[in-house]
Amino acid sequence: MLNSSIMSIDKNILLVAKKLGLHEWQVENTIRLMDGGATIPFISRYRKEMTGSLDEVKLMHIKEEYERLKELDSRKEAVIKSIEEQEKMTPELRQKIDFAVTMADLEDIYLPYRPKRRTRATIAKEKGLEPLALIIMEQKLDDPVLKAEEFLNDDVKTVEEAISGASDIIAEWISEDEKARKQLRYLFDKEAVIYSKVVKGKEAEGIKFSDYYNWSEPLKRCPSHRLLAMRRGEEESFLRLSIEPDEDNALDMLTSIFLKGRNGSSDIVGSAIKDSWKRLLSSSMETEFRNISKEKADIEAINVFTDNLRQLLLGSPLGEKNVLAIDPGYRSGCKIVCLDRQGNFVHNETIYPHPPQNETAMSIKKILSLVNAYKIEAIAIGNGTASRETEDFIKWVRFDSDIQVFVVSEAGASIYSASKVAREEFPDYDVTVRGAVSIGRRLMDPLAELVKIDPKSIGVGQYQHDVDQQKLQKSLDDVVISCVNAVGVEVNTASKHLLTYVSGLGPQLAQNIVEYRAENGPFRARKELLNVKRMGAKAFEQSAGFLRIRNAENPLDSSAVHPESYYVVEKMSEDLGCDVRDLISNEIKRKELILEKYITPATGLPTLKDIVDELARPGRDPRSMIKEFSFADVHSMEDLIPGMVVPGIVTNITKFGAFVDIGIKQDGLVHVSNLSKNYVDDPSKVVKLHQHVMVKVLAVDIERKRVQLSMKDIDINK
């Protein structure tokens, strides 16, 4: 463990540890590992002793919080420099800046010193009215009018103008007061209401936002999907939004801070309070809370998207089987491709089993011929246009062997088929053939295929185009990296796109591995990776444990045991009088191990337990086995009757419910209130993506193309 004396620990590390409820040494070691180039998957899997076995989520929280504090420090430096250049820095002010713990606190401190455009207050100051404002603000004069006469000049012609200018200065002071802003921020946080009104004359055109034509609710209770929907309506100029607390409560709060007496000066200050609220503070606070609420909604929506993406990427693979993939269609026919066990493209055809051609007999003959010729073991059917008809057609075919049939999501396949990646892979084939290949490969290994597609095109989020795109992309990339490394990658068959996401690699090293493989044949050992151009010691350290070499001479090369720990396994084998292969295959031998014997300063008990678990199932795939599924005999919304119970597949999960494919063109919605008999605060706790479920049809709206479903009160046996 690294030295963790408090004197040596950066203050930000202490703050992160306190906020996240962790030990200082856990945070310190994590930050040092990251600064040294270690990735989160690597730290989580192979440096458990240094972090106290922190998982990827906690490691990510450490990284994000530490970076936030570094950004705050950087802003503090800029603020200090600005105030010092104005020659207005004091020891008290410097201390306040140093003690600021949020960006909002810091900006409140800086606000009076921030360079600003000319305001009513600055104009009044230029006219020499700031001393008058100070006198009035003290609220000791019964009749400030008499005092105001002393400030008349060429620029200030009347007493009224003097009083008005002084009031403008006071209003700005109030709006920039740190205490006032902090208390108003508290009021907005507790009491602010979001109001939504339709823009006059846009009622018909903006009908999709009709739920929000006259809507209001407490901002703190407004769910992310509703806030993002209303903001989209505002962006498209159909809605007008406002966020505000009770005005009387806001004015009472400001009055309690600034009003000190009952005289003529106090009356002017009282008017300035109202002016400051209406003209400056209310809009400033509204803007701040618009940003805060949007940021919170973004985080929630991004979390929904990333959770769904993780489930999708870790979807059940069929594995290495010969697959016939079909991209269904009517007039243009069904595009068929045959793939070998490694996913290599070996053949393509087009059949026309549907109207208008109706070449059913010829299509059956062709399917049977391909199944026999290419020893097909499974059929993948895209779930787009003509999917159900194609599934029904395949069921009519009498195969000589047991052929598994799966309906596969096409979401994102069209994006892939027209992409640069697809053109590089299949330069001589059109988008329809490429799309069919993607459908087949997605069945074999969803992860390996989906990494080629922009996650935002997969369609498993909510309002993903309305959130901060930079944050969304980063979160999605982190999920892809996490999933790829959790599963592991077969280095001799992986595409450069899959290799890119392996810990420590990236696009260039991934390309270099593919080129080395093409020039020298398959890798025979992990250590051979060191021969790859630009594969240095650090990159090898970070990546080796996640790269698998099937049938390698050293069986550990196909496992998640890191090469740095091979010596431990070899020592275990030596002590038990067997070789490594025997240790892997013989459970009785493994039970004889006393792990405490192998603890070293570099290898602790958590790592040793991981090693033994890995020896039990080397290179195990954490994903579950795929299951076949059949829809009910329904093909369109017209076939649905309220009350009927049908099987379905969960296709998307949002905060307001889950969407389920029941075999028609439109997915039905199971609202969060209909997911369970019990209260559900988060749909992802009840259902998972691609889960097979039974649902009851509640309502069918053919005109709006909406189907309402329920998972409550269903007798599955019935």
N, C-alpha and C positions, 0 to 999 in steps of 0.2 A: 504493500500500500504506500502511496506517495505521502510525503510529509504534509500534514494537514494542520499545523499549528496556526492559530487564528492570525498571528502576526504576518504570516506568509500568504494568507488568503486575500485575494482581491475582494473589495467590499461588495461588488456585484455578485460574487459567488455566495457570500453570506446572505444577501437579499434573496437570491434565487432559492437557496436552501430553505430559508424561512417561509417563503411564499408557497413552495411545493411540498413542504413538510418532509424534507430529506436531510441527511447528514451532509455537513460541509465537505467532507472528503469524497462523498459520492459525486457531488456537483463538480468539485475541483478536478477529480480524475477524469470525469466525462469531458469537461472543457479541454483539458490538456490532450486527451486522446483525439478529440475533434480537431484541435489546433495542429496536431501532428499528422493530420490527413486520414484518420480513421473514419469509416462510414458508420452510420447508425446500425445497419444490419450486422456489420462486423463486430462492433462493440457489444451489441446485444447477445450475439451468439458466442463470441470467442474471448471476451474480456469481462466475464461475469464477476470474477474476483475483485476487479478494480472498481466496479460500480455497485456491488451488492446485488447483482442479478437484476438490474433495472431492465424493464422491457422496452421495446421500441417507442411506445407511446410516451413513457416517462422521459426517455432520452430526447425525444423530439420536444417535449415541454421545456426541458432544460435549455436546449438550443434556442428555442424561440424566446424564452424569457431573458436569457443572457443577451441575445442580440437586441432585444427591446431596450434593455438597460444601457447597452453600449450606444445605441442610437440616442437615448436620453442624455447620456454624458456628452456626446458630440454636440447636441443642441445646446446644452449648458455652456459649453466652451464658446459657441457662437454668440449666445446671449451675453455672457460676461464680457466678451470682446467688444460688442456693440455698446454696452453701458459704459465700459471704461473709456471708449473713444469719445463718448459724450461727457466724460469727466463727472459722472453722477454716481459712481460706485461708492458704497459705504460698507463697513464691516458687517453691519446688520443685514444689508441687502445681499451681500455675498453669502452669508450664512443661510438666508432663506432660499437662495438659488441652490446651494449645495444640498439642502435638506428636501428639496422637491422630489417626490417619488413618482409622479405621473407627468406626462406631457401637458395635460390640462393645467395642473398646478403651476408648472414652469411658465406656460404662456400667460397665465393670469398675472404672475409676478412681473413678467416682461412687458405686459400690455401698455402701461403708462410711458414706457421708454421706447416703444416700437416706433420707428419712423413711419409717419402717416401722411396721407394726402391732406390738403387744406380742408379743415372742417369749420363749422360755425364757431367752435370753441377756439381754434387756432387764429381765426380772423379776429375774434374778440380780444385774444391775448395780444395780437399785433397792434390793437388799438389802445393797449395799456390798461385793460380792465381786469387783469388777473388779481391785483391787490384788492380791488373791490369785491371780487368773488370770494377771496379768502376772508375778508371782514364779514361778509354776509353769511358764509359757511359757519363762522363761529357762533352765529345766532344770538348775539348780545345786544344788538341795536334794535330798539323799538321802531325807529323810523329810519330805515336805510336810504330813503329817498334823499334826505338831507346830505348824507355821506356821498351819495351818487353824484351830487352836483359838483363835488371836487374833481370828478373825473371827466368833466366835459372838455372837449378840445375840437380841433378841426375835423377829426374823424368821428367824434361822438357829439352830436349836436344837441340831444335832448336827454333828460333824466331817464325817460322810458327806454331809450336806446341803450343807455348805460346798464340799466337793470336787466334788460333782455340779453345783452352780451355777457354779463356776469352769470346769468342763469344758464346760458349755453355752456359756459366753462364748468359750472357746478354739475350740470347734467352729464358732461363727459367724465368728470371725476368720479361720479357715482357709477357710471358704466364701466369704469376701469378699476374699480375698487376690488381688491382681492377677496375680502370677506364677503362682500355683497354677491359676487359672482359664485363663490363657493356655496353660499346659502341658496341662491337661486338654482344652482345646479342640483342641489339636494331636492328642492321643490319640484323641479322638472322631472327628476328621476322618480319621485314618489307619486306625483299627481298629474303629470302632463297627459293630455288626451290628444289623439290623432283624429283629425276631421277630414273627411273626403266628400267633395261635392262634384257633381257633374258640371262640365263647362257648358254654359248656356248655348243651345243650338246644336250640341253634339250628342244628344240623347239617342238618336237612331243609329248614327254611325258608330258610336262606341258601346253598342248593346252588350258586347262580351264583358264589359266592366259594370254592368247594371247593378250588380250586388253592392257596388260601392258608390252609387249615385248620391246617397244620403246616409253616410256611415260614420260612426264615431265609436271609439273604445279607448280605454286606458292604454297608453303607449307601451307600458311595461308588460301588458298581457297580450299584445298584438303578436301572433305567431309569425315566423319568418316568411312563410309562403304568402300570407295575406299582405304583409308589408311590401314585399317585392311585387306582388300583383298590383297594389295601389300605385306604387312608384312607376311601374311600367305604364299604367293608365295615365299618369301625369306626364311621363316622357312622351307619350303619343298624343298629348294635348286633349285627352278626353276627361281627365279629372284634375281637380285643384285640391292640393293637400295643405294642411296646416297642423302645427304641433304647438300646443299652448296649455299652461296650467290655468287655474282660476285666477283671473286678473286681480280680484280683490285680495286674494292670499299673497300674491306677488307684491302688490303695493304695500300691504300691511308689513311684510317682511322688510322691505326697503325702508319704510317709515321708521320701524323700530331701530334700524341701524343709524339713520342719518338725522332724524328729526329730534332736536334737543330741547326745544322750548315752545312758547306760544307768544310770539311777537311778530313784528313786521318782517324781520329777517327769516324767521321760521316759515312764514307764509310763502316767501320766495323760494326757499329750499323745498317746501312741500310741492310747489308747482314744478320745480326742477326735477323732483323725484318722478312725478307722473310723466313729464316729458322724456326723461331718461329711459323709463320703462317702455313707453310707446314707440319712441323714435330709435332707440339704440339697443337696449338690453333685450327686449322681447325677440327682436329679429336675430340678434347675436346668439342668444340661447337656443332659439329654434334651429338655426343653422347648425349649431354644435350638436343638438340632439337628433337632427336629421342624419348627420354623419355618424353619430354613435349608434343609432338604431339601425342604420344601413350596414354598418360594420358588423353588428351582432347578427343581423339577418344573413349577411354574407357568410359568416362563420358557420351558422347553423345549416344553411343550404349547402355549403361546401362539405360539411361533415356528412350530410345525407348522401351527397354525390360520392364522396370517397368511400363511405361504408358500402354503398351499392357496388361501386367499382371493384372494391376488394372481393366482395362475394362473387361478382361476375368473373374476375380474373382467376379466382380459386375454384371456379365451377368444375364439376366432375368431368374428367377426361375419359374418353373411350380407350385411349392408349394405342398401341401399335397394332393396327388392323388394316386390312385392305378395305378401302371405303369407296363406294359409289355415291357421288354427291350430285344433287339435282337442284338447279335454280329454276323454279316453276314459272310457267307463263302460258298464255292462251295462244293468240295469233302468232307470236314469234316462236312458240314452242318451248319445250323444257330443255335447258342446257344441261348436259350430263358430262361429268368428268370422272375418271377413275384415278385413284391415288394408291400408291403402294404403302407398305407398313411404316415407312419413314416420312410419308406425306408428299412424296415426289409425284409429280404429274406424269401420267403414263398414257392417257387417252382422253379424247373428248368427242361427243356426238350431240345431235339435236333430235329429239323425238316430238311428235305432235299428237298426243293422246286426247287433247281437249278440243272443243269447238274453236274455230270453224272447221278444221281439218278432220278431226275425229278419227285419226289413224290408230285406233286402239290396238287391233290385232298386231299390226306391224311394230308398234311401240313395245308391246309385251315380248314379242320375239327378240327385239333388239336388247331389252333389259336382260332377258335370260341369257342371251349370248354373251353379254359383257360380264355378267355375274360369274359365268363358267370360265370365260377366258382369263379373267383377272383375279379369280378366286376371292370374290368379294365376300366380306364377312359382315358388313353393316352398310346401311343406306342412310344418308343425311339429306333431308328435304328442307329447303329454306322456307321460312314462315311468311313469305310475302304473298303477292298475287298468285292465285290458283294453288295455294299450298294445300288446302284441305282436299281439293279435287285430286291433286297429285298423290296425296297420302291414300285416298280411297282407291285410286287406280293401282298403286303399288300393292295394296292389300288383295287385289284380284289376282295378282301374279302368283303362280304356284311354283315355288322354288324347291330344288332338290335337297337343299340343306336349310338349317335354321338361320335365317338372316334377320339381324336386328334392324329395326326401322326407327329413326329418330327425326323429330321436327326440330330444326335448329334456327335460332334467332338470326335474322339477316341484318340486324341493326349495325350500321357501320360498314357492311360489306360493299355497298355501292361506293362509299368513300374510299375504301381500300382499292377497289377495282379500277378507279380512275386516278390513283395516286402514282407518284414517282416510284415508290417502292414496288408496286404491282407491275409497272412498265419495265422496271429493271429485271424483275423475276420472269415476266412473260412478255417479251417485246413483240412476239409474233402472234399474239392472241388478243381478241377484243375484250371489252369490259365484262361481257356476259360470261365468258369462259373463266376469267379471273375471279369473278364473283362466285361462281360455282366452286372453284378451288378453295376460296376462303371459307365457304360454308362447310366443305368436307374437312378441312384442317381444323376449323373451330370445334367440330365434333371430337376429333382426335385429341386435340390439346388446346383448350380455349386460351390459356395464358400465352402460349407461343404465337398464336395467331393475332390475338387482340392487341399485343404490344405494337403491332404495325399500324394501328388505327388511332387517330386522335381520340382520346377518351371522351371529349365533348360530343363526338358524333355517335356515341354508342346509345344514347338515349335513356340513361338510368338516373337522371338527376331531377331537380326541380328548380326552374328559373336559373339554369346555369349560365345563360347568356346575359343575365341581369346583375350578376355578382362581379366583384373585382377579378378581372381576368388573370392578372398576374398571380394573385394569391391562389386562385383556382388551379392554374397550371402547375404551380409549385406543389400544391397538395396532391394533385393527381399524379405527378411524377414521383413523389415520395411513396405513394401507394403502389405504383407499378414496381418501383425498386424493391419495396418491402416484399411484395408477392413473389417476384422473380427469385429473390434470394431465399425466401422461405421454402420454395419448392426445390430450388437447385436447377442447374442447367447442364445437359449433356453436351460437352464441348465439341464433340465430333459431328453432331447433327444440328446444333443450334444455328439459327440465322444470325446475321450481324445485328439485326434489330433487337433480338432477344439478348444477345451477349452485351449489348450497349448498357443494359440496366443491371448487369452484374456488378456487385460491389467492387470498386477500385478500377473498373475498366473504362467505360465511356465509348463514344463513337469510333475514335481513331484506333484504340487497342482492339476493339471488337472487329474492325475491318482488317487489322493486321493478323488477328487469329484466323479469320476466314481465309485470307491469302496464304498464310503459312500452311494451313490445312490443305488447300488446293495444290500447293507446290510440293509438299512433303508427305501427303497422305495423312490418315488419322493419327491423332496423338496417342501414344502408347503409355505415357506416364505423365503425372502432373508436373514433375520437374522439367519436362520437355517444354512446358509453357515459357520457361525462362529464355528459350531460344527465339521467342517471338520478338520482332522488332519493337523497341521501346518498352518492353515488359521488364521494368526494374524490380528491385527487391520489395519496395513498398506496394506496388501494384499487385505483385504476386502474393504478398502477405494478405492483402485485402480481398483478393478474388479467389484464391486457390480452394478454400473450403467450400465454396459455392459451385465450383465447376466439377462435374462428374466425368469419369472416363470408364465407360462400361467395358467389362472384360479385360481390364488392365492387369498386368502381371502382379502388381501389388493390389490386393482387394480393397485396401483403404482408399485407393484413388477413385473408387466409385461410391464412396461414402461421404458424409458430412464431417468426418474427423479431419481436422486441419493438419497439414504436413508438419507443422511445428510440434504436434503431439504424437507423431508416429512412434517416436522413441518410447513413449509411455506404453503404447499398445505392445510394442516389441518386448519391453521389459515384463509386462504382464504375461505374455506368451512364454517367455523364457522361464519365469518363475513357476508356471504351471506345466512346463515340459511339453509344450505343443507349439505348433506354428500359428500364425495369425489366422489362416483360414479355418483351422480347427477351433480357435477361440470364437470365431464368428458363428460357426455352425453348431457348436456344442454349448447348449444352455447350462448344462451341469457344470462345465468348466468355469463359465462366467460367474456362477453363483459361489464358486470357491474364492473369488477375488476379495481381498480386504482392501478397500479403496484407500483407507487412511495411510497405507504403506507407500502410496505413490504421490502423496502431497509434497509439492516443492514450492519455493517462493513464487514461481511462475504459474504453477498449475495447482488449483485448489479443488475442493470437493465438488463444487458445482460443475466445473469442467469435466472432472472424472466421471460424474454421474451421466453427463451428456455423452461422453465417449462410450460408456457401457450400454446406454440406451441405443446408440447408433450401431454398435456391434450386433445388437439383437436383430435389427432390421436395416442393414446398410443401404444408404441412398433412398430410404423410404419416402414415398410421396405423401404429403400430409392431406391431399385432397381425397374426398370420398369417391366411391365407385358410382358411375352413371347408372341411372335406372330408366327403363323404357316407360313410355306414357302414351295413353290413348285418350282422345277427346270423346265427348258424347256425340250423338248423332244430331248435331246442330251445326249449321253452316252460315247462317245469317241472323241478323237481329229479329227478322220475322219469325224465325223458328223458336224464339225464346218466349216462355210463358212465366209470368210471375208465380213464384212458389216452387218452380222446378229446381232440383239440385243437380249440379253438373260438376265434373272434375275440371281443374284449371291449373295453370302454372303461373306463379308470381313473376311478373316481368319488370316491375319497378316499385320502389318503396319511397314514400314521401312522408313528411310530418303529418299530413292530413289523412293518410291511408295507404292502401296498397292496390296496384293495378294488376289485374289477373287476365291472362289469355285463356278464353274458354272455347276457342276454336272458330271464332268469327273474326271479321276484319277489325272490329273495335275491341280494345281491352276494356273490361269492366272495372269499376272502382268499388273496392270494399272500404268504405269510410272508416276512420279510426274508431268511431262509435259502434261499428258493426263487426269489428275484428274478434271480439270476445265478449262473454257475459260479464267479465270483470272490467274495471276501468283500465284503459290503456293510455299511457302518457307518451309512449314511443312505439310506433308500429314495428320497428326493427326488433323489438323484444319479443314479438309474437310470430312474425313471419320472416323468412329469408328469401333472397332472390333465387329464382328457379325452383323453389319449393313446390311440390305437388300438393294441392289443396282441394277440398270440396267446398263449393259455394252455392248459396241459394240466390236465385234471381229475385230481386225486390221490385225493380221497376225498369221499364224499357222505354226510352224516349228516342224514337226513330228519327224525328225531325232534327233534334240536336245531336244525334248519334252518341247517346249516353246510355250506359247500362249500370244500374246500381245493384251491387251484390252484397251478400252478408255471409259471415262465417259463424254467426251465432245460431244456436238452437238447431243444429244439423245432426240428424241421426244418420251417421255414415253407413251403418248396417242396413238401414232401410233403403 
